[in-house]
Amino acid sequence: MYRDALVKEPGLSDRQAKALGYIPEHGSLTIQDFERLCPEVNRRSLQRDLRAMMDIGLLVLEEATNELVYRMREVG
C-alpha cells in the first residue's frame, strides 16, 4: 500500500515511479538496474532522477562493495 502511494507521488516522472516500483520487489536498486529498466535513457539522467528522489527523502543511499545501492527510506 505504501509503495503504491509513493509511486503515485505528485511530481515524480515515469522513470522515477518505475525505480520506486522496482525497489520493494528486489530490495534495492543500483544504477545498473535502473539502466536496464530505462535502456533508452543515458546514465547521467538516471543519476539525476535518483538524486532528486534522495533530495525529497524517498530514497537513501548505501555503499556496498564498490557500488552505490539505493533503498527506500524507512517510514516510522
N, C-alpha and C positions, 0 to 999 in steps of 0.2 A: 504494500500500500504506500509506504513512504517513498519507495523507488518511483512508483507511478507519479506521485506528486512532484518529485524532483524533475523527472523527465519533462513534465509539463510546465516547469518553472518559466515564468514570463521572461522574455529576453534571451533565452537560450537558442542557439542556432540548431539546425537539424543535426549537424556534426556533433555538437556538444551533447545533445539529447542521446545520440547514438552511443557516445562514450559512456554516459551515465547509465544507459541501459545494459551495457556490456559488463560493467564492474560487479554488480550483485551476482551475476551468473558465474563469473570467473574469479571473483575475489579481488582483482586488481586490474590495472591497465598500464601497459608500457607504451612508449611512443611507437614501437614496432607493431603492437596490437592495433593501435589507432591507425597506423598506416595501412594495415590490412583491412580495417573497417572502411577506410576512405582512400582507396588507392589513387583516385584522381586528384587528390589534394597534396600540395607539397608539404614537406615536414615542418617548415617554418610556420606555416599557417596553423597546422595542427598543434604545434607547441604554443602558439598564441592562444588557441582555444583552451588548452589545458591551463595555461597561466591565468586566463580570465576566470575560469571556474575555481581556481585556487584563491584568487583575489576576492571573490564573493563568498568564500567559505564552503563551497560544495565539495572540494577535493583537498586532500592532504598529500604531501609528497614524502616518500620514504626512499632511502637509498638501499639497494640490495645488490651486493656483489657486482659493482661496475655498471649498474643500470638504475635509472630512476623508475620508481613504481608509484603509481597514483592510486589512492584508495578513497572511498567516500568517507567524509567526515562523520564521526560517530555523533549521534544525537542523544542528548540527555545529559 
